[in-house]
Amino acid sequence: MMTETSTNNRKTARLCLAFELFEAGLEIMRQNLKRRYPGCGVNEIERMLEEWLLERDGAPHGDVSGRIFKPAKLKK
């Protein structure tokens, strides 16, 4: 039988994994942009990454419905 604590731990682990996968996806796309546009600086690559997050074909407001936010809030 699962206790409330073990259920919460599993949910926490899944959420942490989702965040890690999101960060990995960002890093993969960042590397793709660097390869596609080798002459661009860090700021331009970050601008293109933010644009990709917000304005991809088929996802005019990102991947899900809800509140629109600026990716800069995610930066460390």
C-alpha positions in Angstrom: 0.0 0.0 0.0 1.3 3.4 -1.0 1.5 6.0 1.8 0.8 9.7 1.2 4.5 10.4 1.6 5.6 7.9 -1.0 2.9 9.1 -3.4 4.1 12.7 -2.9 7.8 11.6 -3.4 6.8 9.9 -6.7 5.0 13.0 -7.9 7.9 15.2 -6.9 10.3 13.0 -8.7 8.2 13.0 -11.9 7.9 16.8 -11.8 11.7 17.1 -11.3 12.2 14.8 -14.2 9.9 16.9 -16.4 11.9 20.1 -15.5 15.2 18.3 -16.3 13.8 17.1 -19.6 12.6 20.7 -20.4 16.1 22.0 -19.6 17.7 19.3 -21.7 15.4 20.2 -24.6 16.4 23.9 -24.3 20.1 23.0 -24.4 19.6 20.7 -27.4 17.8 23.5 -29.3 20.4 26.0 -28.2 23.2 23.8 -29.6 21.1 23.3 -32.9 20.9 27.1 -33.2 24.6 27.5 -32.6 25.3 25.0 -35.4 22.8 26.6 -37.8 24.0 30.1 -37.1 27.7 29.9 -36.2 28.3 33.7 -36.6 25.6 34.6 -34.0 26.6 35.6 -30.5 25.1 34.4 -27.2 22.4 37.1 -27.0 21.2 36.4 -30.5 21.1 32.7 -29.9 19.0 33.3 -26.7 16.7 35.6 -28.6 16.1 32.9 -31.3 15.6 30.3 -28.6 12.9 32.5 -26.9 11.3 33.1 -30.3 11.3 29.3 -30.9 9.6 28.7 -27.6 6.9 31.3 -28.2 6.3 31.2 -31.9 6.8 27.7 -33.3 4.5 26.7 -36.2 1.4 25.0 -34.8 2.0 26.4 -31.3 1.3 30.2 -31.6 1.1 30.5 -27.8 3.5 27.8 -26.7 2.7 24.1 -26.2 -0.3 24.5 -23.9 -3.1 26.8 -23.3 -2.9 29.1 -20.3 -1.0 32.2 -19.2 1.7 33.4 -21.6 5.0 34.2 -19.9 8.4 35.5 -20.9 11.1 32.8 -21.0 13.5 35.3 -19.4 11.8 34.5 -16.1 13.2 31.0 -16.4 16.8 32.2 -16.5 19.0 31.4 -13.5 
